[in-house]
Amino acid sequence: MIKVGIIGVGTVGTSVAEILRDNADVISARAGVDIVVKSGVVKNLQKDRGLDIIITDNVDDILDDSEIDIVVELMGGVDEPFAVVKKALESGKAVVTANKALLAYHRYELQDIAKDIAFEYEASVAGGIPIISALRDGLSANHIESIVGIMNGTCNYMMTKMTDEGVAYDAILKESQELGYAEADPSFDVGGFDAAHKLLILASIAYGIDAKPEDILIEGIDKVSQDDIAFAKEFGYALKLLCIAKKDANEVELRVHAALINKDEMIAKIDGVMNAISVVGDKVGETLYYGPGAGGDATASAVVANIIDIARSGKSTPMLGFNRPMEGNKLTLKPTANIESKYYLRINVSDKAGVLAKITKIFEENSISVATMLQRPVDENSANLLIATHIAREENIQNMITILTDLDFVNSTPVMIRIV
Ligand SMILES: NC(=O)c1ccc[n+]([C@@H]2O[C@H](COP(=O)([O-])OP(=O)(O)OC[C@H]3O[C@@H](n4cnc5c(N)ncnc54)[C@H](OP(=O)(O)O)[C@@H]3O)[C@@H](O)[C@H]2O)c1
């Protein structure tokens, strides 16, 4: 019999215990051994969890329990779970986590500590979608050309509502909070950080890239307005918060931002809270993964799959998928300044003669070529210029935005959205 200890019996932890109890028949048949939850740890002992397990408020009750084979970390945060997981691995216990923030910062340190001890984290990216095992195992024969994903259900729900129903950003954010999709402090989701944590995990498995959130381009959806949605619709785009990893020779670009995507692309059709990830391998071509990215049961489904795997073999494949560094073609992170993309800009200008000519001159001086331009009046004195560019360098766009912002006839910092 395999005994499990769950540190953090909240939304996901409770579902893990329930699945192991409710689906014990199929789980023990698949694992070849019975798996039971012995104990769980919470902060608030007064709250009834509805589970027939030992509940304590001291993590050491699990970490020091020699009967526990697998520690499941579902407490959230970074520093506390790092200490917990480190201690568990050092005492020879296998670990399963769903904690993307922990992995975004500490995955390589934890890999070094884990060595041959199983350390699994399928639920940390896109909840119930088995994208980690797809990348680490199913696609391991491929050089990965690109990963493009919708990996934050809250943002995707908000963008879908803004597009389909014309709801304003602030109103849909409030509704998402009421529905429990967005946290009271939503900046982690709408600022793109949650999605970035997931992208960094996938980048390690696909490319062996050791980057932290502060090393990559992360932007959220908080600047998107109905003007941008109208532009997207008029020119045949969908607007999504995308996670992008793209290999270019020996460099990999990693970025998270709102993006305009051709509405005929499969990923453009992913609506609501669902997640989807497109992975292109050099041999397999494009593969697409779709499913629930969050929710207690969906996330716990992936956690329990990891527990079953460990119960079957006692060992995991190397935690981040590489048994040794790649020889020769070592990949490095592309500097953000060198990223190339098409761009859309919304520039609010005073409606005066000569403004358009001055703006187009500034584009030219920054080596940015305009593909389409629309002018939309805002009131008697100002108008929005909606401009799509041809391929340009990120550095040039950023410089140009700084120049434009300082002009007296530009009324606010221009909004920029990349076109993918
Ligand atoms: N929810 C999802 O859909 C989802 C999806 C993918 C990944 N994840 C990840 O899964 C993890 C858990 O998420 P969740 O939504 O289940 O969180 P949650 O509902 O807030 O549960 C956290 C649990 O940890 C306990 N806890 C927190 N700090 C503790 C401490 N210092 N000592 C003891 N217990 C402590 C809490 O105790 P109390 O109950 O007493 O407060 C609670 O039971 C997070 O890393 C999250 O990012 C969640």
The ligand as an ORCA input file, in Angstrom:
! r2SCAN-3c Opt
* xyz 0 1
  N      -7.407     25.901     -7.881
  C      -7.033     25.571     -9.102
  O      -7.861     25.463    -10.019
  C      -5.590     25.300     -9.406
  C      -5.216     24.945    -10.720
  C      -3.881     24.648    -11.003
  C      -2.938     24.767     -9.983
  N      -3.326     25.149     -8.736
  C      -2.292     25.255     -7.707
  O      -2.586     24.346     -6.682
  C      -2.152     24.852     -5.430
  C      -3.335     24.849     -4.451
  O      -4.369     25.668     -4.977
  P      -5.818     25.713     -4.289
  O      -6.670     26.451     -5.236
  O      -6.214     24.354     -3.840
  O      -5.522     26.643     -3.011
  P      -6.416     26.801     -1.700
  O      -7.816     26.417     -1.955
  O      -6.130     28.182     -1.181
  O      -5.782     25.737     -0.685
  C      -4.553     25.927     -0.032
  C      -4.517     24.985      1.149
  O      -3.246     25.091      1.754
  C      -3.422     25.306      3.148
  N      -2.270     26.094      3.606
  C      -1.806     27.250      3.087
  N      -0.726     27.670      3.747
  C      -0.506     26.762      4.736
  C       0.435     26.630      5.768
  N       1.396     27.541      5.951
  N       0.377     25.560      6.565
  C      -0.593     24.626      6.400
  N      -1.523     24.695      5.448
  C      -1.489     25.749      4.617
  C      -4.744     26.044      3.287
  O      -5.281     25.847      4.570
  P      -6.743     26.439      4.980
  O      -7.734     25.651      4.162
  O      -6.864     26.197      6.400
  O      -6.696     27.892      4.579
  C      -5.555     25.315      2.212
  O      -6.090     24.122      2.727
  C      -1.587     26.253     -5.730
  O      -0.191     26.168     -5.866
  C      -2.237     26.609     -7.043
  O      -1.460     27.514     -7.815
  C      -4.612     25.414     -8.426
*
